[in-house]
């Protein structure tokens, strides 16, 4: 594979670069996907596969006028440009999406063909990016949830709170599954052996709330599970009127990827390994 990893400074980008040591990996500083001149200067003939892990992911910031423009440029316009490039050069394009394209009201695990109905500017920008990427024939749109890897993330925050003796209050009515970036990177590469299309891909296992995940981190850190207090999404954001709306159901249906032969380990197993990793920076 002659691959180009975009967004190599992020959690998934780092994991993809590690999984594909022969790939060219570029951070935003090295290639800004919102810069049309920079895109035009790339020798696309050197590649057969683009792995796009770049995105504007600051969900609340995307609700501001400037943030909305930045989110649209990175999450909608840039993937559209990549789709045109992929078509022109007959490249495979892997694009990483999000469950935020849904409104979280689907009863049960959400399939790939569920109605798109984003609640936030971030979700809308990602949905637009998905639609653009789907126009190029060799496309793989991959939707994970709650990504945890090398960088700032929920598990690291909870580990830090546990180590500092702080007992947090955490949302308990948003349900999903954590997805470890290293597992996701491996799964994405395996999906390239399957037919093009849209795939939901997260770690396996019984779904949990953010509070459940926090309790898992606390017990793994030598603290008690009951030191994490539950709250609702409405209560947590009651004094944050400018925050983006979040979907309550983030549990994705993994059947399609499984039928393609791609499953990821139980999230508890992988998160436990992640937390136990020697020298994990918090």
C-alpha positions in Angstrom: 0.0 0.0 0.0 1.3 3.5 -1.0 -0.6 5.3 1.7 -0.9 8.9 2.8 -2.1 9.5 6.4 -3.6 12.9 6.9 -4.2 14.4 10.4 -1.2 12.5 11.7 -0.9 14.7 14.8 -4.2 13.4 16.2 -5.0 10.3 18.2 -6.1 8.2 15.3 -3.6 9.7 12.9 -0.8 8.7 15.2 -2.2 5.2 15.5 -2.6 4.9 11.7 1.0 6.1 11.2 2.2 3.5 13.7 0.2 0.7 12.0 1.6 1.7 8.6 5.2 2.6 9.1 5.9 2.8 5.4 3.1 5.4 4.8 3.7 9.1 4.5 2.2 10.7 7.5 1.4 14.5 7.5 0.1 16.7 10.3 -1.9 19.8 9.7 1.2 21.9 9.9 2.6 19.8 7.0 -0.5 19.8 4.9 -3.5 22.1 5.7 -6.4 20.4 3.9 -8.3 23.7 3.8 -5.5 25.2 1.7 -6.4 24.5 -2.0 -2.9 25.5 -3.2 -1.3 23.1 -0.8 -3.5 20.3 -2.0 -2.7 21.1 -5.6 1.0 20.9 -4.8 0.9 17.3 -3.6 2.2 14.6 -6.0 -0.9 12.4 -5.7 0.6 9.9 -8.2 2.9 8.7 -5.3 -0.1 7.2 -3.5 -2.9 4.7 -4.0 -4.7 5.3 -0.7 -5.6 8.4 1.4 -6.4 7.8 5.0 -8.1 11.0 6.3 -8.0 11.3 10.1 -8.0 15.1 10.0 -10.9 16.9 11.5 -12.1 19.9 13.5 -13.3 18.1 16.6 -14.0 20.9 19.1 -17.7 20.3 19.3 -18.6 23.3 21.5 -16.3 25.7 19.6 -18.1 24.8 16.4 -21.2 26.5 17.7 -19.5 29.9 17.5 -19.5 31.9 14.3 -15.7 31.4 13.7 -15.8 27.8 14.9 -18.6 27.0 12.6 -16.6 28.3 9.6 -13.5 26.3 10.7 -15.5 23.2 11.2 -17.1 23.4 7.8 -13.8 24.1 6.1 -12.1 21.1 7.8 -15.0 18.6 8.0 -17.0 19.3 4.8 -15.0 21.3 2.3 -11.7 19.5 2.8 -13.2 16.0 2.4 -15.0 17.2 -0.7 -11.7 18.3 -2.1 -10.1 14.9 -1.2 -13.0 13.1 -2.9 -12.4 15.1 -6.1 -8.7 14.2 -5.9 -9.4 10.6 -5.3 -11.7 10.4 -8.3 -9.2 12.2 -10.6 -6.3 10.0 -9.6 -8.2 6.7 -9.0 -7.3 6.6 -5.3 -8.9 4.8 -2.4 -10.2 7.3 0.2 -10.7 6.4 3.8 -12.6 9.1 5.7 -13.2 9.0 9.5 -16.6 10.2 10.6 -18.6 10.2 13.8 -21.9 9.2 15.4 -22.6 12.9 15.8 -24.2 12.8 12.3 -27.2 11.1 14.1 -29.5 12.7 16.6 -29.2 9.8 19.1 -32.9 8.9 19.1 -32.6 5.6 17.2 -34.0 2.7 19.3 -31.0 0.4 19.8 -27.7 0.2 18.0 -27.6 2.6 15.1 -27.0 1.0 11.6 -25.1 2.7 8.8 -28.2 3.6 6.8 -30.1 5.3 9.7 -31.4 8.8 8.9 -28.7 11.5 9.3 -30.0 14.2 11.6 -27.1 16.1 13.4 -27.9 18.1 16.5 -24.8 20.4 16.2 -22.8 22.4 13.8 -20.0 19.9 14.3 -22.3 17.0 13.4 -23.7 18.9 10.4 -20.2 19.5 9.0 -19.2 15.9 9.4 -22.4 14.7 7.7 -21.6 17.0 4.8 -18.2 15.5 4.6 -19.6 12.0 4.5 -21.9 13.0 1.7 -19.0 14.4 -0.3 -16.7 11.5 0.3 -19.5 9.1 -0.9 -19.3 10.6 -4.4 -15.9 9.0 -5.1 -16.1 5.3 -6.1 -13.4 3.9 -3.9 -14.5 5.3 -0.5 -14.6 3.9 3.0 -16.4 6.0 5.5 -15.7 4.8 9.0 -17.6 5.9 12.0 -16.1 5.2 15.5 -17.2 6.6 18.9 -15.4 8.0 21.9 -11.9 7.6 20.6 -9.1 7.1 23.1 -5.5 7.2 22.0 -2.2 9.1 22.3 -3.5 12.6 23.3 -6.0 14.4 25.4 -9.1 12.2 25.9 -11.8 11.3 28.5 -9.8 8.3 29.9 -6.7 10.4 30.6 -8.8 13.1 32.2 -10.5 10.6 34.5 -7.1 9.0 35.3 -5.7 12.4 36.2 -8.8 13.2 38.5 -8.4 9.8 40.2 -4.7 10.3 40.8 -5.4 13.8 42.2 -8.0 12.6 44.6 -10.9 14.4 42.8 -14.4 12.8 42.7 -16.1 13.9 39.5 -19.8 14.1 38.5 -20.2 12.5 35.1 -23.0 12.2 32.6 -24.8 8.8 32.8 -27.5 9.1 30.1 -25.3 9.2 27.1 -24.6 5.6 26.0 -21.9 4.3 23.7 -18.6 2.4 23.5 -15.0 3.7 23.8 -12.9 3.0 20.8 -9.1 2.6 21.3 -7.2 4.3 18.5 -4.8 1.5 18.1 -7.6 -1.0 17.6 -9.4 1.3 15.3 -6.4 1.8 13.1 -5.9 -2.0 12.8 -9.6 -2.4 12.0 -9.6 0.3 9.3 -6.7 -1.3 7.5 -8.6 -4.6 7.5 -11.7 -2.9 6.2 -9.8 -1.9 3.1 -10.0 -5.6 2.2 -13.8 -5.3 2.2 -16.1 -3.6 -0.3 -16.2 0.2 -0.4 -18.9 1.9 1.6 -19.8 3.1 5.1 -18.9 1.1 8.1 -19.5 1.5 11.9 -16.5 0.4 13.8 -16.0 0.7 17.5 -14.6 -1.6 20.2 -17.0 -4.4 21.0 -18.6 -5.2 24.4 -21.6 -4.1 26.4 -22.4 -0.4 25.9 -21.8 1.9 28.8 -22.4 5.5 29.8 -19.6 8.1 30.2 -20.1 7.6 34.0 -19.6 3.8 33.6 -16.4 4.5 31.7 -15.2 6.9 34.4 -15.9 4.2 37.1 -13.9 1.7 35.1 -10.9 4.2 35.0 -11.3 4.9 38.7 -11.2 1.3 39.8 -8.3 0.7 37.5 -6.6 3.6 39.2 -7.1 2.3 42.7 -10.2 4.4 43.5 -13.7 3.3 44.4 -16.4 3.2 41.7 -18.8 5.0 44.0 -16.5 8.1 44.0 -18.0 8.9 40.5 -21.4 10.6 40.8 -24.0 10.3 38.0 -25.8 13.2 36.4 -27.9 13.8 33.4 -26.9 15.6 30.2 -29.5 18.2 30.8 -28.2 18.9 34.3 -24.6 18.9 33.3 -25.1 21.5 30.6 -27.7 23.5 32.4 -25.2 26.3 33.1 -23.6 26.0 29.6 -26.1 27.5 27.2 -23.6 27.8 24.4 -22.6 24.1 24.5 -23.5 21.9 21.5 -26.3 19.3 21.8 -25.0 15.8 22.2 -26.8 12.6 21.0 -27.8 10.4 23.9 -27.5 7.1 22.0 -24.0 6.7 20.5 -24.2 2.9 20.3 -23.4 1.9 16.8 -24.5 -1.3 15.1 -21.3 -3.3 14.3 -22.9 -6.0 12.2 -21.8 -4.8 8.8 -18.1 -4.6 9.8 -18.4 -8.0 11.5 -19.8 -9.6 8.3 -16.8 -8.2 6.5 -14.6 -10.0 9.0 -13.6 -7.0 11.1 -14.3 -6.9 14.8 -12.4 -5.1 17.6 -11.8 -6.4 21.1 -14.1 -5.6 24.1 -13.6 -2.0 25.1 -13.0 -3.0 28.7 -10.1 -5.3 27.7 -8.5 -2.7 25.5 -9.1 0.2 27.9 -7.6 -1.8 30.7 -4.5 -2.5 28.7 -4.3 1.2 27.8 -4.5 2.3 31.4 -2.0 -0.3 32.5 0.6 0.7 29.9 3.8 1.6 31.7 4.5 5.3 31.9 1.1 6.4 30.5 1.2 10.2 30.5 -1.7 11.8 32.3 
